Amino acid sequence: MSDTANAARAQVLDGIRRSLRRGPLAGPAREAVEARLAAPVRGPSVARARLPQPQKVALFCQWAETNNATVARVAPTEVAAEVSAYLARNNLPAQAAMAPSPLLDRYDWASQKMLALRRGRGEGDDQVSITGAFAGIAETGTLVTVSGPDHPVSLNLLPDTHVVVVREDDIVAGYEDVWARLRERYGKDVLPRTVNTITGPSRTGDIEQAMELGAHGPRRMHVLVVHE
Amino acid sequence: MQSTARDFKHNAGAALADANLQDSLAKLKVGFSERRRQAAERLPEFEALRDAARDIKNHALAHLDFYLEEFERKVTALGGHVHWAPTAEDARRIITELCRSVGARTIAKSKSMISEEIGINAHLEAAGIAPIETDLGEYIIQLRHEPPSHIIAPAVHLTKDQVAGTFVEHHGPLGFTRRLTERQDLVAEARHVLRQKFLDADVGLTGANFLVAETGSSMLVTNEGNADLSNTLPKMHIVLASIEKVIPTLEDAAVLLRVLARSATGQESSTYTTINTGPRRTGDLDGPAHYHVVILDNGRSSVLGTEMQDMLRCIRCGACMNHCPVYGAIGGHAYGWVYPGPIGSVLTPQLIGVEEASNLPNASTFCGRCESVCPVRIPLPGLMRHWREREFERHLTPKGVRQGLALWGFLARRPKLYRRVTGWANRVLALFGRGEGRYASLPLAAGWTRFRDFPAPPAGGTFHAQWARHGGARTRP
C-alpha cells in the first residue's frame, strides 16, 4: 500500500475510533465481537417455511410461481423431455447453452434428438440457458446458484429464458440454511466468486412503479423440481 | 452534484405546479406504499425482524472499525483490493485511476446513490471515460441529464409518455424511431440498446447494499439483473460503498434482506440478491479478473457517537419517502440534492452542511409516518428536530420565524398572559366570521391562505376556557 493509501486508511479508521471515543478494540470487548463473528447468530426465524420436506417443496413451488416463474415437478428420467417440451410449448428454438455440470450430465439429454446443447458460458445472443441450482429457498421461492467451472454466472443473466433444474433434496427453508450448506461445501468464511439468489425472471418497476418482466436478465424462468 | 437545497421553497412551488410530476406522484400512494403494507401483513415476524435489523446495524456501528478491518482482511486474502476514501474527492481519484489502469473507455454502472453523492459521472467524463447507467430508471434520467428523484426509483417523477419521448430522441439515431406507448415495449427497447453496452464495457461499477465482514463479500440487491451483468461481464469490478454498509455475518444479512425488499417495493424478495467475493477464481468461465472495493467516509464517521448516529442505520429502502406527505406532494427534485424525502432531510445537512440544507429538516409536518415504516426504526422526526435546534442555535433560522418563536416563548412562559392573549385572539378571529368554519384570507397569514383555508377556532372560546368549563384539571387522576 502506498503512503497516501495508508494515510487514507488511518484517517478513516482513526476518525471512527475518535467518534466512538476509544482506541482499537482490545481485550474482552474484542473477544466478544470475534466470538459473534465466529459463531453467527440467526435472527427471528420465519415460521411459514418450517415445514416437513414435502410441504417445504410445495411452498417453494407456490412462491416461485407467485414470483412469475413456471414450475414443473418431474422424475430424473423426465428432465430432458420436459426441457424439450417446454421449449416447444413456448415456440422457442430447440437449442440451449447448458452449464458444464456433472449433475446436469446425469440426465438423458441424448434422448432428445432435436435438442442442440452447447456447454459453456453465456453469450449475448443466447436464447435459452439450462443450469442447475445449489439450493432452493422455500420461504420465497428463490433459487441459489454458485459460480464455478460447472456454473458460469453469465448463463443466469444473458439468455431470454433460463431453465433451472433443482433437486427436491436441495430445497431448504430460508437463507440461513443456504449459508450453512455453503460453509459445509466451501469452508467457514470462504465463498465462491458469486452466489446468486434469483427469485423469478428479471423485472423493473422503474416506469410508473408497474412491474414489467425482462429488464436485463431473463424474461422467463422455468424451474424443474426433480424428485430423486 | 450541485445542491439547490437553498432554493427548496422555490423548488417546491414549481413542483406543485408541474402537472406531469403530480400525475406521477399520485401513483406513489397506491404503488410502493400499499404493496409494502400487504407484504408486512403477510409476514407475522415482520416487526420482530425490524427490531433485529435495528439491533444488527447498531452493533455494527458500535464496532465499525473492527468490522471494516475484518472485511478488508478477507477481501485481500482472496485477491481483491480495498481502497479507503476519506472524502468524495479521494473516491473520485481512486476510481478514475483504477479505470485508467485497465485502459477503460466505457463503464457499465449499476445504480449507486453514493456515486451520485460523489458526482463520479461528470468526473469520469472529464477524464475521457464514458459511464453508462444500466438501471432502467438511472438510464432514463442519464439521457435526460436529470438527477434521480427517488433512491430506489430514480425516474419515478416521469410518466410513461415522457419516457417514450426521451427514447425517441435518443434511440432514434440507432434506428428506433417509433414512439412507444406500452411500458413493456419501452423496457424491451432499453434492454436491447443496453445489452451491447454491457458486452462492450471494460469496467463494472456498482454500489453495495451490504458489505459482509465474515466473508469479505459485497452484496447487491436488484430487480433488473443490471448489477449482475455489471459485475460479471467486464474485466474489472469496482464496488463503491460507504463505511456504514458493513455488517458482521451472512446471518445478519438474512435479517436485513427480509426487511429491505418488503419495505422498498413490497416484494417478498428482490429478484436478484448477489454476493460477490473477490475476483474470478481458477477454473471459472466468467467473472472479472480484478475486484476492488472503495470504502467512502465523506463525513459519516463524525456522526458516530453523536445524537445523530441513528441516521447511519439507513439501508436505503425508500419507504420513508414513499410514505411522506411532503415527498408525495413535491417529489424528490425539490429537495435539491442526492437524497430526498425524510432520510434526505436528515442526511443532507450532515453531508453538505446545515447552512446549505437548513430548509430540509423544516420540510416536515412531523406526522411520523416515516418513522413508523422505517425497517431499521430510525427516529426520523427526532433527527429532523435536532437539525432544527442546531439551525436555531447557529442563528440560521429566518428572522421572522425567530421573532415569532421568541414571542411565543415569551407568552408560553407566562400562563396568565398567554390565556389572556389567546382569548383575545379567539374573539378577534370570531369577528372575521366563524360562520363557515374557515377563512379564505386572513391578515398576516397570506402564506397559508393563498393555497388553503385557515380553520376557524370552534365556538366556545379557547381550549383552556373549554377545558376549565368541562371541569378539566379537577377530574385529573
HADDOCK unambig.tbl for C-alpha pairs under 7 A between the chains (distance, minus, plus):
assign (segid A and resid 5 and name CA) (segid B and resid 84 and name CA) 6.90 0.50 0.50
assign (segid A and resid 8 and name CA) (segid B and resid 84 and name CA) 5.76 0.50 0.50
assign (segid A and resid 8 and name CA) (segid B and resid 85 and name CA) 6.30 0.50 0.50
assign (segid A and resid 8 and name CA) (segid B and resid 86 and name CA) 6.16 0.50 0.50
assign (segid A and resid 9 and name CA) (segid B and resid 84 and name CA) 5.18 0.50 0.50
assign (segid A and resid 11 and name CA) (segid B and resid 86 and name CA) 6.75 0.50 0.50
assign (segid A and resid 12 and name CA) (segid B and resid 86 and name CA) 5.72 0.50 0.50
assign (segid A and resid 12 and name CA) (segid B and resid 297 and name CA) 6.64 0.50 0.50
assign (segid A and resid 13 and name CA) (segid B and resid 65 and name CA) 5.67 0.50 0.50
assign (segid A and resid 15 and name CA) (segid B and resid 301 and name CA) 5.92 0.50 0.50
assign (segid A and resid 15 and name CA) (segid B and resid 302 and name CA) 6.90 0.50 0.50
assign (segid A and resid 16 and name CA) (segid B and resid 65 and name CA) 6.38 0.50 0.50
assign (segid A and resid 16 and name CA) (segid B and resid 301 and name CA) 4.99 0.50 0.50
assign (segid A and resid 17 and name CA) (segid B and resid 65 and name CA) 6.99 0.50 0.50
assign (segid A and resid 19 and name CA) (segid B and resid 301 and name CA) 6.74 0.50 0.50
assign (segid A and resid 19 and name CA) (segid B and resid 302 and name CA) 5.92 0.50 0.50
assign (segid A and resid 19 and name CA) (segid B and resid 304 and name CA) 5.44 0.50 0.50
assign (segid A and resid 19 and name CA) (segid B and resid 305 and name CA) 5.47 0.50 0.50
assign (segid A and resid 20 and name CA) (segid B and resid 304 and name CA) 6.28 0.50 0.50
assign (segid A and resid 20 and name CA) (segid B and resid 305 and name CA) 5.29 0.50 0.50
assign (segid A and resid 25 and name CA) (segid B and resid 66 and name CA) 6.86 0.50 0.50
assign (segid A and resid 37 and name CA) (segid B and resid 214 and name CA) 6.29 0.50 0.50
assign (segid A and resid 37 and name CA) (segid B and resid 248 and name CA) 6.31 0.50 0.50
assign (segid A and resid 37 and name CA) (segid B and resid 249 and name CA) 6.49 0.50 0.50
assign (segid A and resid 40 and name CA) (segid B and resid 249 and name CA) 6.25 0.50 0.50
assign (segid A and resid 40 and name CA) (segid B and resid 251 and name CA) 6.26 0.50 0.50
assign (segid A and resid 41 and name CA) (segid B and resid 251 and name CA) 6.48 0.50 0.50
assign (segid A and resid 42 and name CA) (segid B and resid 251 and name CA) 5.45 0.50 0.50
assign (segid A and resid 43 and name CA) (segid B and resid 52 and name CA) 6.55 0.50 0.50
assign (segid A and resid 43 and name CA) (segid B and resid 251 and name CA) 6.97 0.50 0.50
assign (segid A and resid 43 and name CA) (segid B and resid 255 and name CA) 5.98 0.50 0.50
assign (segid A and resid 44 and name CA) (segid B and resid 48 and name CA) 6.67 0.50 0.50
assign (segid A and resid 44 and name CA) (segid B and resid 49 and name CA) 6.17 0.50 0.50
assign (segid A and resid 46 and name CA) (segid B and resid 45 and name CA) 6.44 0.50 0.50
assign (segid A and resid 121 and name CA) (segid B and resid 285 and name CA) 6.14 0.50 0.50
assign (segid A and resid 121 and name CA) (segid B and resid 286 and name CA) 6.95 0.50 0.50
assign (segid A and resid 140 and name CA) (segid B and resid 268 and name CA) 6.36 0.50 0.50
assign (segid A and resid 140 and name CA) (segid B and resid 269 and name CA) 6.64 0.50 0.50
assign (segid A and resid 148 and name CA) (segid B and resid 283 and name CA) 6.82 0.50 0.50
assign (segid A and resid 148 and name CA) (segid B and resid 284 and name CA) 4.97 0.50 0.50
assign (segid A and resid 149 and name CA) (segid B and resid 283 and name CA) 5.11 0.50 0.50
assign (segid A and resid 149 and name CA) (segid B and resid 284 and name CA) 4.65 0.50 0.50
assign (segid A and resid 149 and name CA) (segid B and resid 285 and name CA) 5.94 0.50 0.50
assign (segid A and resid 152 and name CA) (segid B and resid 284 and name CA) 6.81 0.50 0.50
assign (segid A and resid 152 and name CA) (segid B and resid 285 and name CA) 5.46 0.50 0.50
assign (segid A and resid 152 and name CA) (segid B and resid 286 and name CA) 5.83 0.50 0.50
assign (segid A and resid 153 and name CA) (segid B and resid 232 and name CA) 6.97 0.50 0.50
assign (segid A and resid 153 and name CA) (segid B and resid 286 and name CA) 6.75 0.50 0.50
assign (segid A and resid 154 and name CA) (segid B and resid 232 and name CA) 6.83 0.50 0.50
assign (segid A and resid 154 and name CA) (segid B and resid 286 and name CA) 6.97 0.50 0.50
assign (segid A and resid 157 and name CA) (segid B and resid 225 and name CA) 6.86 0.50 0.50
assign (segid A and resid 157 and name CA) (segid B and resid 229 and name CA) 6.84 0.50 0.50
assign (segid A and resid 175 and name CA) (segid B and resid 254 and name CA) 6.06 0.50 0.50
assign (segid A and resid 176 and name CA) (segid B and resid 251 and name CA) 6.11 0.50 0.50
assign (segid A and resid 176 and name CA) (segid B and resid 254 and name CA) 6.92 0.50 0.50
assign (segid A and resid 179 and name CA) (segid B and resid 250 and name CA) 6.98 0.50 0.50
assign (segid A and resid 189 and name CA) (segid B and resid 214 and name CA) 5.85 0.50 0.50
assign (segid A and resid 189 and name CA) (segid B and resid 215 and name CA) 4.70 0.50 0.50
assign (segid A and resid 190 and name CA) (segid B and resid 215 and name CA) 5.98 0.50 0.50
assign (segid A and resid 191 and name CA) (segid B and resid 215 and name CA) 6.84 0.50 0.50
assign (segid A and resid 191 and name CA) (segid B and resid 277 and name CA) 6.49 0.50 0.50
assign (segid A and resid 192 and name CA) (segid B and resid 277 and name CA) 6.65 0.50 0.50
assign (segid A and resid 193 and name CA) (segid B and resid 276 and name CA) 5.58 0.50 0.50
assign (segid A and resid 193 and name CA) (segid B and resid 277 and name CA) 4.77 0.50 0.50
assign (segid A and resid 193 and name CA) (segid B and resid 278 and name CA) 5.82 0.50 0.50
assign (segid A and resid 193 and name CA) (segid B and resid 279 and name CA) 6.33 0.50 0.50
assign (segid A and resid 193 and name CA) (segid B and resid 280 and name CA) 6.07 0.50 0.50
assign (segid A and resid 193 and name CA) (segid B and resid 281 and name CA) 6.69 0.50 0.50
assign (segid A and resid 194 and name CA) (segid B and resid 274 and name CA) 6.88 0.50 0.50
assign (segid A and resid 194 and name CA) (segid B and resid 275 and name CA) 5.55 0.50 0.50
assign (segid A and resid 194 and name CA) (segid B and resid 276 and name CA) 4.71 0.50 0.50
assign (segid A and resid 194 and name CA) (segid B and resid 277 and name CA) 6.31 0.50 0.50
assign (segid A and resid 195 and name CA) (segid B and resid 274 and name CA) 5.79 0.50 0.50
assign (segid A and resid 195 and name CA) (segid B and resid 275 and name CA) 5.00 0.50 0.50
assign (segid A and resid 195 and name CA) (segid B and resid 276 and name CA) 6.68 0.50 0.50
assign (segid A and resid 196 and name CA) (segid B and resid 272 and name CA) 6.85 0.50 0.50
assign (segid A and resid 196 and name CA) (segid B and resid 273 and name CA) 6.10 0.50 0.50
assign (segid A and resid 196 and name CA) (segid B and resid 274 and name CA) 4.62 0.50 0.50
assign (segid A and resid 196 and name CA) (segid B and resid 275 and name CA) 6.42 0.50 0.50
assign (segid A and resid 197 and name CA) (segid B and resid 272 and name CA) 5.73 0.50 0.50
assign (segid A and resid 197 and name CA) (segid B and resid 273 and name CA) 5.12 0.50 0.50
assign (segid A and resid 197 and name CA) (segid B and resid 274 and name CA) 6.12 0.50 0.50
assign (segid A and resid 198 and name CA) (segid B and resid 271 and name CA) 5.37 0.50 0.50
assign (segid A and resid 198 and name CA) (segid B and resid 272 and name CA) 4.83 0.50 0.50
assign (segid A and resid 198 and name CA) (segid B and resid 273 and name CA) 6.66 0.50 0.50
assign (segid A and resid 199 and name CA) (segid B and resid 269 and name CA) 6.83 0.50 0.50
assign (segid A and resid 199 and name CA) (segid B and resid 270 and name CA) 6.81 0.50 0.50
assign (segid A and resid 199 and name CA) (segid B and resid 271 and name CA) 4.47 0.50 0.50
assign (segid A and resid 199 and name CA) (segid B and resid 272 and name CA) 6.51 0.50 0.50
assign (segid A and resid 200 and name CA) (segid B and resid 271 and name CA) 6.09 0.50 0.50
assign (segid A and resid 202 and name CA) (segid B and resid 223 and name CA) 5.91 0.50 0.50
assign (segid A and resid 202 and name CA) (segid B and resid 224 and name CA) 4.97 0.50 0.50
assign (segid A and resid 202 and name CA) (segid B and resid 225 and name CA) 6.17 0.50 0.50
assign (segid A and resid 202 and name CA) (segid B and resid 271 and name CA) 6.30 0.50 0.50
assign (segid A and resid 203 and name CA) (segid B and resid 223 and name CA) 5.34 0.50 0.50
assign (segid A and resid 203 and name CA) (segid B and resid 224 and name CA) 5.01 0.50 0.50
assign (segid A and resid 204 and name CA) (segid B and resid 223 and name CA) 5.86 0.50 0.50
assign (segid A and resid 204 and name CA) (segid B and resid 224 and name CA) 5.56 0.50 0.50
assign (segid A and resid 206 and name CA) (segid B and resid 136 and name CA) 6.34 0.50 0.50
assign (segid A and resid 206 and name CA) (segid B and resid 137 and name CA) 5.16 0.50 0.50
assign (segid A and resid 206 and name CA) (segid B and resid 153 and name CA) 5.56 0.50 0.50
assign (segid A and resid 206 and name CA) (segid B and resid 155 and name CA) 6.40 0.50 0.50
assign (segid A and resid 206 and name CA) (segid B and resid 156 and name CA) 6.65 0.50 0.50
assign (segid A and resid 207 and name CA) (segid B and resid 156 and name CA) 6.81 0.50 0.50
assign (segid A and resid 207 and name CA) (segid B and resid 160 and name CA) 6.20 0.50 0.50
assign (segid A and resid 207 and name CA) (segid B and resid 183 and name CA) 6.92 0.50 0.50
assign (segid A and resid 208 and name CA) (segid B and resid 24 and name CA) 6.73 0.50 0.50
assign (segid A and resid 208 and name CA) (segid B and resid 156 and name CA) 6.17 0.50 0.50
assign (segid A and resid 208 and name CA) (segid B and resid 159 and name CA) 6.32 0.50 0.50
assign (segid A and resid 208 and name CA) (segid B and resid 160 and name CA) 6.62 0.50 0.50
assign (segid A and resid 209 and name CA) (segid B and resid 31 and name CA) 6.32 0.50 0.50
assign (segid A and resid 212 and name CA) (segid B and resid 184 and name CA) 6.06 0.50 0.50
assign (segid A and resid 215 and name CA) (segid B and resid 187 and name CA) 6.11 0.50 0.50
assign (segid A and resid 215 and name CA) (segid B and resid 191 and name CA) 6.05 0.50 0.50
assign (segid A and resid 215 and name CA) (segid B and resid 224 and name CA) 5.03 0.50 0.50
assign (segid A and resid 216 and name CA) (segid B and resid 191 and name CA) 5.63 0.50 0.50
assign (segid A and resid 216 and name CA) (segid B and resid 224 and name CA) 5.41 0.50 0.50
assign (segid A and resid 216 and name CA) (segid B and resid 225 and name CA) 5.53 0.50 0.50
assign (segid A and resid 216 and name CA) (segid B and resid 226 and name CA) 5.85 0.50 0.50
assign (segid A and resid 217 and name CA) (segid B and resid 224 and name CA) 6.32 0.50 0.50
assign (segid A and resid 217 and name CA) (segid B and resid 225 and name CA) 5.19 0.50 0.50
